[in-house]
Amino acid sequence: MTQPSRIHLVLFVAAVIGTASPAAAWSDAGVDYCPISTLRPDTSEIPSDLPGLVGSYAFGGDTITIERVHEDGTLEPVETTTMIVSRGSETLIAVVGGWVEGARYRVSAMSACEEDERFYDVGAPITTPPSLGTVRSDPARWMDADRAVTDVWLDLSAEAAPFAGLWDVYFEIDGHEPRRLGVLSDPAQSSLNLDCDGRGGLWSEGPHEVRFQAGPPGADPIATSPLTTITLTCPASDPPPSTGGCSVGAPAPSGRLAGLAIAGLALVFARRRRPRTVGRRARG
C-alpha cells in the first residue's frame, strides 16, 4: 500500500469512528465487534410490583420478547412498553397490565450477535421499606498531592435487602440533586473528593448532610436512608509528593473527538514520512 493510501485509510477510519455508532464504525472498518449486553434483575424470582426489567443493550437494534409460560408449556406473548432510562444507557421493559403473581415468564433478548434467555417466577409484592439502612463513612485517604477522598457507605436494613439488584440507588449531599450511583447493592457506596489545598471545586472540610435514596428503574426514588451528618477531614498524614505532568485518569476521547484525534495523528505521520526534496541546498 502506498503512503497516500495509508493516510487516506486512516482518515477514513477516523471519520467513520467520529460520526457513526461504535458498532457500525468498527464494522465499516472491517473489524468484528459485538457489544456486551445485560438484563437485570439477575434473579429467578421477581415481585409482582416490579415496574419492569432493565436491559443495557449497547448501540440499539435489539429485540426483547416477554412470554407467559403456561402449565402445559405453551408460550403466550405479552404486550410490553419500553422507556429509555439511566441517561440513555438502559431501557426499561414493562409488561402492560403488570406481572401476574404466581405466573412464570420467559424473557428473550436478542442483539446483533448474541441471545440472552431467562425465566422469571413472579412472587408477592414487596412492601416499601421504612428505611434503606444505616449510613457510615471511612476516614479520608490521599489520592494525589492535593486531593483526598472519603468513602460513604449504606448498609441495607433487613427490610431493604430484598431490593438489592432490583432498584437503582442515588446519593444526595447538602440538598443537591441526587446522583445515580447504579444498581442497589449491600453495601452501597459513594465517594467524595475533598479540597485539601484551598483550590475549590471539591467538597470542603467540615460537616455535610448526606443520605441514600433508592427506587425502581425509570421511576423516582421511593425509599431513603435517614439524613446523616458526616464530617469530612483531610488526612493527618502528609500528602504524597507531586509527580507533575498531566493528570492521570482523564476520560478518553470518544465519538467525533476520537475521529479528530486519529486524523491529527495521521497528518503528523504524513509530515514525518514526507520524502526530502531533491536538490535541497545544504546548510553551510
C-alpha positions as a printed Julia matrix, in Angstrom:
284×3 Matrix{Float64}:
   0.0     0.0    0.0
   1.42    3.39  -0.94
   1.94    6.16   1.59
  -1.04    8.3    0.41
  -3.26    5.2    0.52
  -2.3     4.55   4.13
  -3.12    8.13   5.09
  -6.47    8.03   3.28
  -7.33    4.77   5.06
  -6.56    6.25   8.5
  -8.56    9.38   7.72
 -11.49    7.24   6.54
 -11.49    5.16   9.72
 -11.25    8.34  11.81
 -14.22    9.85  10.04
 -16.27    6.69  10.46
 -15.46    6.36  14.17
 -16.17   10.05  14.76
 -19.62   10.11  13.13
 -21.14    6.62  13.28
 -22.17    4.39  16.15
 -19.3     2.32  17.63
 -20.64   -0.97  16.27
 -21.17    0.46  12.78
 -17.8     2.2   12.86
 -15.84   -0.96  13.63
 -17.91   -2.95  11.14
 -17.22   -0.45   8.36
 -13.54   -0.56   9.27
 -13.55   -4.34   8.77
 -13.35   -5.28  12.45
 -15.74   -7.8   14.08
 -17.39   -6.2   17.08
 -20.07   -7.38  19.49
 -21.19   -5.17  22.4
 -21.81   -6.78  25.78
 -25.49   -6.95  26.76
 -27.02   -7.29  30.2
 -30.52   -7.82  31.58
 -31.49   -7.26  35.19
 -32.58   -8.21  37.75
 -30.29  -11.19  37.63
 -32.57  -13.31  39.81
 -35.04  -16.13  39.15
 -37.88  -14.53  41.15
 -39.29  -11.02  40.93
 -42.03   -9.26  42.92
 -45.34   -8.64  41.18
 -45.0    -4.88  41.69
 -41.62   -4.67  39.92
 -42.09   -1.9   37.29
 -40.11   -3.8   34.66
 -36.84   -5.29  33.53
 -33.81   -3.2   32.64
 -31.74   -4.04  29.6
 -28.45   -2.32  28.76
 -28.19   -3.45  25.18
 -25.48   -1.26  23.69
 -25.93    0.57  20.4
 -29.55   -0.44  19.79
 -31.01   -2.78  17.2
 -32.18   -5.35  19.76
 -35.39   -7.32  20.13
 -36.75   -8.14  23.59
 -39.67  -10.57  23.85
 -41.59  -11.48  27.02
 -43.89  -14.53  27.03
 -46.0   -16.06  29.77
 -45.31  -19.75  30.33
 -48.47  -21.76  30.98
 -48.62  -25.01  32.95
 -48.78  -27.08  29.76
 -45.6   -25.42  28.49
 -47.23  -23.21  25.87
 -45.98  -19.66  25.49
 -48.25  -16.63  25.32
 -46.7   -13.38  24.1
 -47.47  -10.41  26.34
 -47.64   -6.77  25.37
 -44.76   -4.61  26.6
 -43.73   -0.99  26.62
 -40.2     0.42  26.67
 -38.71    3.58  28.1
 -35.16    4.9   27.97
 -33.67    5.36  31.46
 -30.28    5.99  33.06
 -29.37    8.85  30.72
 -29.95    6.79  27.62
 -27.72    3.86  28.52
 -30.52    1.46  29.53
 -34.06    0.53  28.54
 -36.91   -0.25  30.94
 -39.15   -3.02  29.57
 -42.54   -3.11  31.33
 -45.41   -5.59  30.94
 -48.68   -3.86  30.09
 -51.07   -4.53  32.97
 -48.25   -5.65  35.25
 -46.87   -9.04  36.22
 -49.3   -11.75  37.29
 -48.49  -13.09  40.74
 -47.74  -16.82  40.66
 -47.04  -16.83  36.9
 -43.82  -17.67  35.09
 -42.37  -15.63  32.22
 -39.8   -16.33  29.56
 -37.69  -13.35  28.5
 -35.66  -13.48  25.31
 -33.35  -10.61  24.39
 -31.67  -10.83  21.0
 -28.92   -8.45  19.89
 -26.95   -8.46  16.66
 -24.61  -11.21  17.82
 -25.99  -12.89  20.94
 -29.16  -14.08  22.64
 -30.0   -13.9   26.33
 -32.81  -16.13  27.58
 -34.04  -16.48  31.16
 -37.15  -17.31  33.17
 -38.76  -15.32  35.98
 -41.21  -16.57  38.61
 -43.43  -13.79  39.95
 -43.88  -13.61  43.71
 -45.86  -11.4   46.05
 -45.39   -7.62  46.06
 -42.79   -6.22  48.43
 -43.68   -3.54  50.92
 -41.56   -0.4   50.62
 -39.02   -0.43  53.47
 -39.38    2.34  56.07
 -35.61    2.94  55.87
 -32.9     1.84  53.47
 -30.43    1.31  56.28
 -27.51    2.94  58.09
 -25.0     5.42  56.65
 -21.32    5.37  57.67
 -18.12    6.89  56.31
 -14.44    5.94  56.21
 -11.5     8.19  57.15
 -10.2    10.18  54.2
  -7.2     8.92  52.25
  -4.9    10.72  49.84
  -5.48   10.27  46.11
  -2.71   12.63  45.0
  -0.74   15.63  46.3
  -3.76   17.92  46.73
  -6.83   15.7   46.74
  -8.22   13.25  49.28
 -11.29   11.01  49.09
 -13.77    9.71  51.64
 -15.95    6.64  51.02
 -19.54    6.8   52.27
 -21.43    3.53  52.73
 -25.02    2.39  53.1
 -25.59   -0.86  55.0
 -29.03   -2.1   53.95
 -31.68   -2.78  56.52
 -33.37   -6.19  56.67
 -36.45   -4.65  55.03
 -34.41   -3.12  52.18
 -32.16   -6.12  51.49
 -34.67   -7.82  49.11
 -34.46   -4.8   46.81
 -30.72   -5.24  46.15
 -30.27   -5.85  42.45
 -33.82   -4.66  41.69
 -33.72   -0.95  42.43
 -31.46    1.92  41.42
 -29.61    3.8   44.16
 -28.89    7.53  44.43
 -26.71    9.68  46.68
 -27.57   13.16  47.96
 -25.31   15.63  49.78
 -26.24   19.0   51.29
 -29.57   19.14  49.46
 -28.06   18.92  45.97
 -29.85   16.91  43.3
 -29.36   13.19  43.99
 -26.8    11.47  41.77
 -27.49    7.97  40.45
 -24.8     5.52  41.53
 -26.04    2.41  39.75
 -27.84   -0.7   40.94
 -28.6    -1.0   44.65
 -26.15   -3.33  46.41
 -25.38   -4.25  50.01
 -23.49   -2.24  50.97
 -23.94    0.66  48.56
 -21.04    3.09  48.17
 -20.37    6.67  47.14
 -17.07    8.6   47.21
 -16.47   12.28  47.99
 -13.39   14.21  46.85
 -12.05   16.67  49.44
 -10.48   20.04  48.77
  -7.28   19.93  50.84
  -5.28   22.77  49.27
  -7.88   25.55  49.02
  -8.26   25.48  45.25
 -12.01   24.9   45.43
 -14.2    22.82  43.2
 -14.29   19.88  45.63
 -16.1    19.24  48.91
 -14.75   21.29  51.8
 -13.73   20.04  55.21
 -16.42   20.13  57.86
 -19.92   18.7   58.42
 -22.12   17.65  55.49
 -25.61   16.14  55.43
 -25.91   13.04  53.25
 -28.41   10.31  52.52
 -29.01    7.49  50.06
 -32.23    7.05  48.07
 -33.49    4.14  46.0
 -36.37    3.17  43.77
 -37.43    1.15  40.72
 -35.56    1.87  37.47
 -37.17    4.65  35.47
 -39.12    5.96  38.49
 -38.45    8.47  41.23
 -36.81    7.16  44.41
 -39.39    5.93  46.91
 -37.19    4.88  49.85
 -34.45    6.72  51.69
 -31.95    6.4   54.48
 -32.06    8.8   57.43
 -30.39   12.17  56.8
 -26.95   11.69  58.35
 -24.26   14.25  59.22
 -20.71   13.23  58.37
 -17.6    15.32  58.98
 -15.06   15.46  56.19
 -11.45   15.89  57.32
  -8.29   15.81  55.24
  -5.81   13.09  56.26
  -3.44   13.98  59.11
  -0.51   12.46  57.25
   1.46   14.42  54.67
   0.22   14.07  51.09
   2.32   12.15  48.57
   4.8    14.24  46.55
   3.51   15.76  43.36
   4.7    13.95  40.25
   3.91   16.85  37.94
   2.95   16.4   34.32
  -0.51   15.58  33.07
  -3.23   14.33  35.36
  -3.9    10.63  35.42
  -7.3     9.14  34.74
  -8.7    11.76  32.4
 -11.58   10.36  30.33
 -10.56    9.08  26.93
 -11.89   10.97  23.89
 -14.85    9.37  22.18
 -17.05    9.84  19.15
 -16.15   12.77  16.92
 -13.28   13.82  19.21
 -11.71   10.4   18.74
 -12.01   10.78  15.0
 -10.33   14.19  15.07
  -7.55   12.83  17.25
  -6.84    9.98  14.84
  -6.95   12.38  11.89
  -4.43   14.63  13.62
  -2.08   11.71  14.2
  -2.41   10.75  10.56
  -1.34   14.23   9.43
   1.64   14.2   11.79
   2.61   10.76  10.47
   2.34   12.03   6.91
   4.59   15.02   7.58
   7.25   12.88   9.23
   7.27   10.45   6.33
   7.35   13.17   3.62
  10.27   12.47   1.21
  13.06   15.0    1.1
  13.12   17.41  -1.8
  15.73   16.56  -4.42
  18.39   19.21  -4.81
  17.72   20.89  -1.45
  20.57   23.23  -0.62
  22.71   22.03   2.26
  23.12   24.39   5.17
  26.56   25.92   5.48
